[in-house]
Amino acid sequence: MKKIKVASPGRINLIGEHIDYNDGFVLPAAIDKCIYMVFSVNGHESRCTIKSQGFDSILVANLNKLEKGTEGWHNYVLGVLYEIQKLSPKLRGFDCHMESQIPVGSGVSSSAALECGLSFGLNELFDLGFDKWELVKLGQRAEHNFVGTKCGIMDKFSSVMGKKGHTMLLDCRSLDFEYIPTKIDPYKLLLLNTNVSHNLSTGEYNIRRAQCEDGLGNSIQKIWN
């Protein structure tokens, strides 16, 4: 039986908070905390079983009838399945077991790691033929259309494109980027979990994005006037 193992990392961002959806420059990097996933084909045409060890729960999805789930993490998974089906007829039933080292709601993009790890694993399992940029954009659409968070591109980009020992300078307008070797010895970046949780799907993120768009639009109007 074919099995695929995936380690999907979270991310930090050194420069450019709330900048990616304003088409600016950001400097993120993947971190050493990951969601680990094991995928296998289960022989069913449409039945998918995803078990989360951290949440101690199981999501059973029907590819022929994808509807929003009852738990927060369910919609990130269902959104990815929905977007894959729009692009490829090759997706079939599968089983996935996942275990996360990324603290949920801690600001290091556990949701992006989940979406990108899932799409990457299914891409390999079913030979869907997506390239890395297609996986990045697929994850963004899943969050827009199924979760309801109008996120930027940075989080998914960081998880898929991360490279050990490097940060990444990304132009969020053109999507041009370059790897920046990041050696800061003898110093270290210390990432702390404050245990203060946030939930982007509650609407506050979308409000901030709308405020940014409104402010940017007013600024441009004043310049032209």
Secondary structure by P-SEA (a helix, b strand, c coil): cbbbbbbbbbbcccccccccccbbbbbbbbccbbbbbbbbbcccccbbbbbbccccbbbbbbccccccccccaaaaaaaaaaaaaacccccccbbbbbbbcccccccccaaaaaaaaaaaaaaaaacccccaaaaaaaaaaaaaccccccccccaaaaaaaccccccccccccccbbbbbbcccccbbbbbbcccccccccccaaaaaaaaaaaaaaaaaaaaac
